[in-house]
Amino acid sequence: MDPTDDPVIASYDICLTDSEISRYVLQYLDRPTGSAYDDRHGQKPTSFRLKPKTGLVEVDVPINTRVNYDVSKGLRYGDALKKSKSAREGGAFGMAGGFSSGGAGGGGASAKVKMEDAADAKSETASLMRVQTLGGRIKSPEDGDPVYMLAAFRGDKLHLSPVSAVVQLHPQLHHLDALDEMPTKGKGKARKEGEEDRPGESEARAIDVKIKAAEDGEAAQVAGNLDLLKKMQDEKWKDYEWVDAETEESWQLYENYMMHQDVDSLPQLQSAIDSESYLDTMSAPRIDPARPEMTGWAMKQNRMKQREEQQSAEGTTEG
């Protein structure tokens, strides 16, 4: 093959950055390409929450209430979130709250509706649902999982940064849970004349969980899931500030955490195997059509022997 048909255009030195820094790639499965959640598109996330031990992630993004928005339902859901006991206590719904309406945690559903001052709270728009929550879970790495890297170029250097996890985010239906938490109209004692309406309080109910499994392994798995849900409910949320991608602060973070600052001090990576052994390791077993019994290591040894005999014969001919 003529090497000029496939010339080397550029070559780069590869540098590995600090692997102790947590880097997460968020995937929005229902979001079209080119419509990022950022300030330029008018949907910069307002809140980012994380439960490090159980791996839960939630992101609040603004809703455009002027386009394709049902105001009546927005008021209904927003009012449910505002009156929700879980929301007022900083709890969460769904899996993030252990599937309990009284889940504990910081910054959960309460972040969906921000209470304004007393004057605005009386207006019609005070309880309008203005943000949507996207949620997902960080999957713990296992042996055999692919290792993803983030690549960044600086001059003739290619900086690779290991990704801690890829998190797929889906819309969360916390507003429906909050609506379900509210008591049904006409239920309970009648209010006294002149008594103001009070937000509905969630009723504490004991849940009887019965585990019936054909095998002990299945019962242990169910018990483990219940234990995980309890840990999800008990763990507190950690709130983080969302920095927009186009800000100066974001570019500074990019330079600090995506580029190695002192490439001259990096040790050189030494390969433990040669090129041929590497190909044998990553490839399927090679089979010699002329001798099918010669596979893998035996084929390699036979090929080395043939090469030595060929070199010996060429040396004799020249002599």
Order of alpha helices (4+ residues) and beta strands (2+ residues): beta-beta-beta-beta-alpha-alpha-alpha-beta-beta-beta-beta-alpha-alpha-beta-alpha-alpha-beta-beta-alpha
